[in-house]
Amino acid sequence: MKIYSERWIIKYLLSDHGVCLGLDTKRCSYLFLLSRAGYTAQRRPVGDKVVENLDYEIPLIVAELREERRLSQRAGP
């Protein structure tokens, strides 16, 4: 089961796999994700579409965020 809304300033996704909330501002977007894999809070670029691009599937979103983190740690400062 998935329930989501992209209509308001606070976006939400509720599924059997967890909860995802997004907050859009003029400067950036914030992503809050609670799943079986744990909790994530990230500041994202304005207009970020990671949730939409992964078809609102929390396990895919978690995997993508982990991969982004891994790649950014490899690249260094």
C-alpha positions as CSV (number, residue, x, y, z in Angstrom):
1,M,0.0,0.0,0.0
2,K,1.2,3.5,-0.9
3,I,-0.4,6.9,-0.1
4,Y,1.4,10.0,-1.2
5,S,0.8,13.7,-2.0
6,E,2.9,16.2,-3.9
7,R,0.3,19.0,-3.7
8,W,1.4,21.1,-0.7
9,I,4.6,22.6,0.6
10,I,4.9,19.5,2.8
11,K,4.9,16.3,0.7
12,Y,4.3,12.9,2.2
13,L,4.6,9.3,1.4
14,L,3.2,6.6,3.6
15,S,3.8,2.9,2.7
16,D,4.2,-0.5,4.2
17,H,8.0,0.2,4.0
18,G,8.0,3.4,6.0
19,V,7.3,7.1,6.0
20,C,8.8,9.9,3.8
21,L,8.3,13.6,4.3
22,G,9.5,16.4,2.1
23,L,9.6,20.1,2.8
24,D,10.2,22.5,-0.1
25,T,11.5,26.1,0.5
26,K,12.9,28.7,-1.9
27,R,16.5,27.8,-1.0
28,C,16.4,24.0,-0.7
29,S,14.3,20.9,0.0
30,Y,14.4,18.7,3.1
31,L,13.9,15.0,3.0
32,F,12.9,13.0,6.1
33,L,12.8,9.3,5.8
34,L,11.9,6.6,8.4
35,S,12.1,3.0,7.3
36,R,13.2,-0.4,8.5
37,A,16.7,0.6,7.5
38,G,16.6,3.5,9.9
39,Y,16.1,7.3,9.9
40,T,17.5,9.8,7.4
41,A,17.2,13.6,7.3
42,Q,18.9,15.4,4.4
43,R,19.0,18.8,2.8
44,R,18.5,18.4,-0.9
45,P,18.7,20.8,-3.9
46,V,15.6,22.9,-4.8
47,G,13.3,20.8,-7.0
48,D,14.9,17.5,-6.1
49,K,12.9,14.6,-7.6
50,V,14.6,11.6,-6.0
51,V,11.3,10.3,-4.6
52,E,9.3,10.8,-7.8
53,N,12.1,9.4,-10.0
54,L,12.1,6.2,-7.9
55,D,8.3,5.8,-8.2
56,Y,7.6,6.5,-4.5
57,E,9.3,3.2,-3.5
58,I,10.9,3.6,-0.1
59,P,13.4,0.7,-0.4
60,L,14.7,2.2,-3.7
61,I,14.9,5.7,-2.2
62,V,16.9,4.3,0.8
63,A,19.3,2.5,-1.6
64,E,19.8,5.6,-3.8
65,L,20.5,7.8,-0.7
66,R,23.1,5.3,0.5
67,E,24.7,5.2,-2.9
68,E,24.9,9.0,-3.0
69,R,26.4,9.1,0.4
70,R,29.0,6.4,-0.5
71,L,30.0,8.2,-3.6
72,S,30.3,11.5,-1.9
73,Q,32.5,10.0,0.8
74,R,34.7,8.4,-1.9
75,A,35.1,11.7,-3.7
76,G,36.4,13.4,-0.5
77,P,36.2,17.1,0.5
